[in-house]
Amino acid sequence: MQHRRFRLRCRAETSHLGVSLTDPIPRRGRPRKLPSLALTAGLPVLRSGLHEQAAERLRDMIVRGDLAPGAPLVEVELSAALGISRTPVREALKLLAQHGLVELRQNRSPCVRAMRPDEIRELFEALGGLERLAAELAAIRITTSELRRLRDLQDEIEREHEVGRREAYFIANRTIHRTIVLAARNAPLAEMHAALLSRAEQVRYFALRLEDRWEQSIAEHREILDALAARDAARAGELLAEHVGHTADVVASAFPESSRTAPSAA
């Protein structure tokens, strides 16, 4: 059976999106063997369903700010840009709404969900609690090879910061956090952490635009790594929770006062 390839159209420049989509969506068919959870470092798994593939591509664009908070998401334009029908696009938007990245509005097009300070703080309170527990467990259970991996990643984020490569830094930073969570060796904890990642990554990527926070984050990562290497569970948990909280505070403070109490669109 021949497989139909779905490719993005080069003319996918739209007034609403303001971006060009140039990468092809993988073809349909029998799913390939997927990488392990450790290798994907918490990223959602790309499966064969078209709506899941579309959701993954849109999720990345939202996280990286290519689709800005508040931007309308018009089904017909997304359908043309992705080279697929409107049905999987509609289902993709519903999936992203479940992850807190899209707002579904009655009698209006969905839009990218705004980052509101109060919601950011609430999200990172939950994330900080999970990562604190993960660090405490990881300090006891982490292996020598995992510590070596974290040291390599620490060197990598410092190099990427020196040359200003935010995208590469973001990927390495995400891997650090996920490696610590996986080193806790607690499956329910890892699952709950993964469920919060999409929304949290949007905030973390935004934080990289703030140079002072970028530099501060590197220093905090170094202290966390030292506590893990010393097998100091209480210290590692405290430092990681503070690190997560600092990111939330800095990003929330970057928004104008009017956005702090703005109601969520229904």
N, C-alpha and C positions, 0 to 999 in steps of 0.2 A: 504494500500500500504506500502510495506516494504521500509525502508530507508537504503541506503547504507552508511556505515560509512567510512570516509576517515581518515586514521591514518598516521602519519609520520612514516617513517621507521628508525629503530635504526641505520641502516648502512648509514645514510645520511651524513657521514663525507666526504667531497670532497676537492680536492686540491685547487679549486678556492675559495670556501667559507670559509674553515678553521673553520667551526663551526658545532656543532651537533644540529639537530632539533629534539626535543623529544616530543613536545606537539601535541596532535591530533587537526586536523581541525574539527570544529563542523559539524555535519551531515546536509545534505540537507533536505529540507522539508518546512513545513509551518513556517514562521518566528515567533519567540516568541515576546511577548510584550516587547518593548525596554524601557530602563530607560530614564528618562527625561534628558533634556539638562543640568540641574543643577547637576544632579547626575553624569553624565559622565564627567563633568568638561572639556568640549571641545574636548574630544576624538572622533575620527571618529566612527560612528555607525557601528557595525558588523552586516551585513545583510546576507541574505540567499545565494546570488550569490557566486559561488566558487571563481571567480576572485577577489571579494571584500574581501573575507576571506583571500585569499592568500596575497593580497595587505596589509591588516592589519598586518599580521604576519611579512612580509618583512619590513614594515614600522617600526615596533618596533625594529627589528634587526638593521636597519640602524641608527635609532635614538640613540640606545645604543652602537653603534660602533661595534657590532658583525659582521656586514658587513661594512668593512672600506671604507672610501672615495676612489674611484678609482677601487674598487674590481669589476671584471667582473661578470656579472649575466647571466650564461649560461642556456638557457631555459630547455634543456634536463636534466641537473643536478637538477635544481629547481623542475622540474616536478617529478623526481624520489624522491626527498627529501620530497615533500609535498604529494606525493601519488595521484596526479591528472594529467590530460592530459596537453599538452603544450599550448592548446588554452587559458584556464583561466590564466595560468602563463603569457602568452604574454599580455593578457588584463590587468593583474595586474601591469605589468611593465609600460604599457602605462598610467595607472592611477597614478602610483607613479611619472612618468615623469611630469604629469600635476601639481603635488604637489611640484615639484622642487627637488625631492630626487633621481631621476634616470635620466641618460642621454641616449637617444636613438641615436645610432651611425650607420651611413650608412655602410652596408657590414661588420659590426662587432657586437659582442655581446653588449648589453647595459651594463652600469656600474653604480656603485653608484656615484652620483655626488659629485665632490670634493667641499670642503668648501673653497671658495676663499675670501680673506679679503674684497675686494671691494664689493662683493655681500653680504657678511655678514653685512657690514655697511649699505648698501642700504636697506636690509631686515629689520634691526632693527631700521632704521629711520622710516620706515612705521609702524612697530610694536609699537615703542615708541610713535608715534603720536596718534595711536589708544588707547593705554593704558593710555596716559596722559588724553585724553578726558574722558575715562572710569572712571578714578580715580576722576576727577573733578565732574562728574555726580554722582558717587557713594558716594562721601562725603556728598552730599545733600540727596540722596535717600536710602542709605543703612539702613537696619533695625537693631534693637538691636540683634536679633538672628544671623544675618550675621556677625556683629562685634564680637559676641561671638565665632562664628565659625572661624573667622580669628585669634582670639587670641589663640584658641586651636591649630590651624595649625602652628602658630608661635612657640608655645611651642614644637610642634612636630618636626619642622625642627631643632630647637636647640638641642633637644635630639638626633635626628638622626645624626647630625653633630658631637656631642660629641663621639658617638660610631663608627663613620665612615661608616654609612650605606647610600651609595650614592643612591641606587635604591629607598629606602623608602623616602629619602629626595627629590629626583626628583619628585616623585608622589605628595608629599605634596606641594612642591613649585609650581608645575603645577596647583594644585587645588587652591592655593592662588591667582594666577594671573587670573584664570578663574572666581573665585568667585567675584573678584573685577569687572571684565568686566560684569558679569551677574547682579551685584548690581547696575549698571548704568541704568538698565531697558530700554535698547535701542536695539531693535531687529536687525536693520541693522548693528549697530556697533558690536554686538556679532557675526553676520555672517561673517563680514569682518575679525574680529579677528581670528575666527576659521579657515578661509581659509589660514592664514599664519602660523598656529601652527606647522604643520608637519616639515617644514624647520626650524622654530625657535627652536623647541624642540631638534633637532639634535645639534644645537649650544649650547643650554643651558646645555645639558647633557655633552658635551665636556668640558664646563667651570667648571664642578664639579671636573675634574681631576686636576684643578689648585687650590691648597689649599688656597692660599692667596685670590683668588676671592671668594671661598666658604665662608670664614669667613666674608669678606666684604659684601657679599650678605645678610647674616643674619642680620647684623647691619642695612643695608639699608631697609630691610623688616620691621624691628622694627619701624623705623622712619616713614615709609609709613603708618603703622597701627595706629601710634599715630596721624598722620594728619587726617586720616579718622575718628578716634574717636572724634577728636576735631571739625569735620565738616569744616575743612579748605580746601576748594576745590582747591584753587590756589596752596597751599603747597603740597597737596597730588598729584596733577597732575605733578608738577615740580619734586618731588622726584621720582615718578615712571618712568617718562621719563628719568631722569638721571640714574636710576638703570638699565633700559634697555640698554641705551647707554654705560654704563660701561661694561656690559657683552660683547657687540659687540666689543668694543675696546680691551679688554683683550684677547678674543679669536682670533681676527684678528691679533693681535700682536704676537701670538704664532706660526704663520706660517712663513716659510722662505720667503725671498724677492722674490725668483723665482716664488712662487705660486701667487703673487699679481697681475701679469699681464698675467697669463697663459690663453690662449683662451679657450672658452668652446667648447668641442667636438660636432660636428654636428651629 
